[in-house]
Amino acid sequence: MSEIFDKLKAKLTESGTLTDEELTSPGLTDEEKIWLSAERHSKERGKQDKITLEQYVAANKVLDTATEGSNEYKEAERIVEAYEKQA
């Protein structure tokens, strides 16, 4: 593993993200670039999918009151489904 890889890996662990420029830094092997890119994607996806209990409860209330098919209803439905998948 290269020194730049170790630095970027530490930054990714600490901050949870890397820029595209950092991922294409000279001195990284293709395998290191792929690993860093996959880890960055995994962390970003993990942030997006985390739905709290409060969000879930609020979304269920919206489902009870909003017009089926409306944008508000669809967003609430997405939140409910995402929460139930992570449970």
C-alpha positions in Angstrom: 0.0 0.0 0.0 1.3 3.4 -0.9 1.7 6.3 1.6 -1.0 8.4 -0.3 -3.4 5.5 -0.1 -2.9 5.3 3.7 -3.5 9.0 4.0 -6.7 9.0 1.8 -8.0 5.9 3.6 -7.5 7.7 7.0 -9.3 10.8 5.6 -12.2 8.7 4.3 -12.5 7.0 7.6 -12.5 10.3 9.5 -14.6 12.5 7.2 -16.6 9.8 5.3 -15.9 11.3 1.9 -13.2 12.0 -0.7 -13.2 14.2 -3.8 -12.9 12.9 -7.3 -9.5 14.6 -7.5 -8.3 12.7 -4.5 -9.6 9.4 -5.9 -7.5 10.0 -9.1 -4.4 11.1 -7.3 -1.1 10.2 -9.0 0.7 7.5 -7.1 -2.3 5.3 -6.5 -2.6 2.0 -8.1 -5.7 1.0 -9.9 -6.6 -1.4 -7.1 -6.2 1.3 -4.5 -8.4 3.7 -6.6 -11.1 1.0 -6.9 -11.0 0.3 -3.2 -11.2 3.9 -2.2 -14.0 4.6 -4.7 -16.0 1.6 -3.5 -15.6 2.6 0.2 -16.6 6.2 -0.6 -19.7 5.0 -2.4 -20.6 2.6 0.5 -20.3 5.4 3.0 -22.4 7.8 0.9 -25.1 5.2 0.4 -25.1 4.5 4.1 -25.8 8.1 4.9 -28.7 8.3 2.5 -30.4 5.2 3.7 -30.5 5.9 7.4 -34.0 6.7 8.4 -34.7 7.5 12.0 -37.7 6.3 14.0 -39.0 9.9 14.1 -38.9 10.2 10.3 -40.7 6.9 10.0 -43.5 7.9 12.4 -43.9 11.2 10.6 -44.0 9.6 7.2 -46.7 7.2 8.4 -48.8 10.1 9.5 -48.4 11.6 6.0 -49.5 8.4 4.5 -52.7 8.6 6.6 -53.5 12.1 5.5 -52.0 12.8 2.1 -53.7 12.2 -1.2 -52.5 8.9 -2.6 -50.2 9.4 -5.6 -49.2 13.0 -4.6 -45.5 13.9 -4.3 -45.9 14.2 -0.6 -47.4 10.7 -0.4 -44.7 9.2 -2.6 -41.9 10.7 -0.5 -43.5 9.4 2.7 -43.9 6.0 1.1 -40.2 5.9 0.2 -39.2 6.8 3.7 -41.4 4.1 5.2 -40.1 1.5 2.8 -36.4 2.5 3.4 -36.9 2.3 7.2 -38.6 -1.1 7.0 -35.7 -2.4 4.9 -33.1 -1.3 7.3 -34.9 -2.8 10.3 
